[in-house]
Amino acid sequence: MKKPASRSTPIIKKRCAIYTRKSSEEGLDMEFNSLDAQREACESYVASQKAEGWLLVPDHYDDGGFSGGSLERPALKRLLADIEGGRIDVVVVYKIDRLSRSLMDFAKLVEVFDRGNVTFVSVTQSFNTTTSMGRLTLNILLSFAQFEREVIGERIRDKFAASRKRGMWMGGWAPLGYDVKERKLVVNEAEAAVVRRIFERFAKCGSAITIVRELAAERFVNKYGKRVDKGMLYKLLNNRVYVGDAVHKGTAYPGEHEAIVTKALWDRVHAILAESPRTRAGKTRAQTPALLKGLIFGPSGRAMSPTHTRKGGRLYRYYVSQSVIKDGADDCPISRVPAADIERAVIDQLRVLLRSPEIIVATWRAAHDEDAEITEAEVREAIERLDPLWDELFPAEQARIVQLLVERVDVGVDSVDIRLHTEGLTSLVTELGAIKPESRKAA
């Protein structure tokens, strides 16, 4: 009797991708690291399923040094892209928390797996995501993984807070004036001298822009190669590490490190910082000489001197002709001019002159004698940089630049004529490389 032919179910090939992850980069440079161990275990599992048609894809999906609390991982993104592209049938991991430690994130991954008809397998936690029981088991395991991550985070935060209360340095960029040695802040004497000078200078002048300009003129850069701008300066002046404190969430504790500035100097600086920027600017302005002192001349050719008067508590400034002072008001057709008006007119004319092609070319030629490689475009760019910067400068800085640029201002009955220093323009072009738009007075 003839036996019926046996029927065999065809084996369907399943393309398997192995995903591995390690939170820190520690040990990844070893010849056989954690990622290798995870992959070896997964490869053995895939090989055991060869009879079921499981085949390993050649691509490696390894994320070394990435947390499981986020989906922003390069290898994981490649894996999801290949799943969306229909190139993966099974995702194999050593443990489910290698793929994600967040229940919400894992739910998103399962949605991607479902759309691509992809099965998820954990080598050490056997379950199948295609069944309701498998999904329940997965959610329970993920809940514990997320709980573990949150507990670890709380422990780290608690340890950090306790260490700061003891005054310990807990890492990060070392502030100017200190180096980190054996996980402790150690005074860098060369930088500490600069820090003390900044505090002392600010206590005297109260002007951040003045200090920034002085540091720029010295071409000073911090230990990371950056010039000190106004924002960095204010951050330095408010950093309590310089008086020996360790700060955690706004509360200061005695630090293990040595202080760089005294408490008395700190208090003097912060008494100035407590004033409004407008008040500080007013004090600086009051100490600043008149903008056109020594430069302005009346119709008679005699110099005009700055003076002021007070009425009703307000200050009124003027430039008065020496002819009037010495010979009386009848000797000069213009006895005095309001300082604010004439200074504004001179600055407006100065801005127009600085943009003129004739001045730019003359300045370039003068600068070219000192630096043969400087181009006309570089000179134009440096001069144009002054215009938007001008209104943000302190009066002392404005006066210095006017003295540098202007040789003479002649006030006529119907006109104001300005004569410029070409040499001053050349010096300014060189100096503007150090004056940055960030170096401005406080708003």
Beta strands, then each sheet from edge to edge (+ up, - down):
strand 1: 14-22
strand 2: 54-56
strand 3: 61-64
strand 4: 90-93
strand 5: 119-122
strand 6: 178-181
strand 7: 184-187
strand 8: 245-248
strand 9: 251-254
strand 10: 296-297
strand 11: 304-311
strand 12: 314-321
strand 13: 336-338
strand 14: 406-411
strand 15: 416-420
sheet 1: 2+ 1+ 3+
sheet 2: 2+ 1+ 4+ 5+
sheet 3: 6+ 7-
sheet 4: 8+ 9-
sheet 5: 10+ 14+ 15-
sheet 6: 11+ 12- 13+
end
